[in-house]
Amino acid sequence: MGLVVLVICEAIALVVSVIAIVKILARLSDEEDRYVNAQVHRIKAEQELVVMGLEAVKLKTERDDYKQKWEKLHDMVFPSGSSEDSEDEETE
């Protein structure tokens, strides 16, 4: 009778150990899922930063293009040599 009780106690201890191991593995799985989700969010944020950087470069390039066009138009309307020549002619 004592041997049967001992076997039953060992079986219960084994079942409790298995349940504890399963719970630990489930927690580890949850931690891994959280870690992977955090990495995914980090990568998405980095991608957004890259896109924003590309948009900033595009806007700067457009601004530089407009600035060059403005300078060309300004030079066409107000040539630098003609204003100085007219002043020189007036002083002579």
C-alpha positions in Angstrom: 0.0 0.0 0.0 2.8 2.4 0.8 4.4 1.7 -2.6 1.2 2.7 -4.4 1.0 5.9 -2.4 4.6 6.7 -3.3 4.0 6.0 -7.0 0.9 8.2 -6.9 2.8 11.0 -5.2 5.6 10.8 -7.8 3.1 10.9 -10.6 1.4 14.0 -9.1 4.9 15.6 -8.7 5.7 14.8 -12.3 2.4 16.3 -13.6 3.0 19.4 -11.5 6.5 19.7 -12.9 5.2 19.3 -16.5 2.6 22.0 -15.9 5.2 24.4 -14.4 7.5 23.8 -17.5 4.6 24.5 -19.9 3.8 27.7 -18.0 7.4 28.8 -18.2 7.6 28.0 -21.9 4.4 30.0 -22.5 5.9 33.0 -20.7 9.0 32.7 -22.8 6.9 32.6 -25.9 5.0 35.7 -24.8 8.3 37.5 -24.1 9.6 36.5 -27.6 6.4 37.7 -29.2 6.8 41.1 -27.4 10.4 41.3 -28.4 9.6 40.6 -32.1 6.7 43.1 -32.0 9.0 45.7 -30.6 11.6 45.0 -33.3 8.9 45.3 -36.0 7.8 48.6 -34.6 11.4 49.8 -34.5 11.9 48.8 -38.1 8.7 50.6 -39.2 9.8 53.7 -37.4 13.2 53.6 -39.1 11.5 53.2 -42.5 9.3 56.2 -41.8 12.4 58.2 -40.9 14.0 57.2 -44.2 10.9 58.2 -46.1 10.8 61.5 -44.3 14.5 62.0 -45.1 13.9 61.3 -48.8 11.0 63.7 -48.8 13.2 66.4 -47.2 15.9 65.8 -49.8 13.3 66.1 -52.6 11.9 69.3 -51.1 15.4 70.8 -50.8 16.2 69.9 -54.4 12.9 71.5 -55.5 13.8 74.6 -53.5 17.2 74.8 -55.0 15.7 74.4 -58.5 13.3 77.2 -57.9 16.1 79.4 -56.5 18.2 78.8 -59.6 15.2 79.6 -61.8 14.5 82.8 -59.8 18.2 83.8 -60.1 18.1 83.2 -63.9 14.9 85.3 -64.2 16.4 88.0 -62.0 19.5 88.1 -64.1 17.4 88.3 -67.3 15.3 91.2 -65.9 18.2 93.0 -64.1 21.4 92.1 -65.9 24.4 92.8 -63.7 26.5 94.4 -66.4 23.8 96.8 -67.7 23.1 98.5 -64.4 26.8 99.1 -63.8 27.3 100.4 -67.4 24.5 102.8 -67.1 25.9 104.2 -63.9 29.4 104.6 -65.5 27.9 106.4 -68.5 26.1 108.9 -66.2 29.3 109.7 -64.3 31.3 110.4 -67.4 
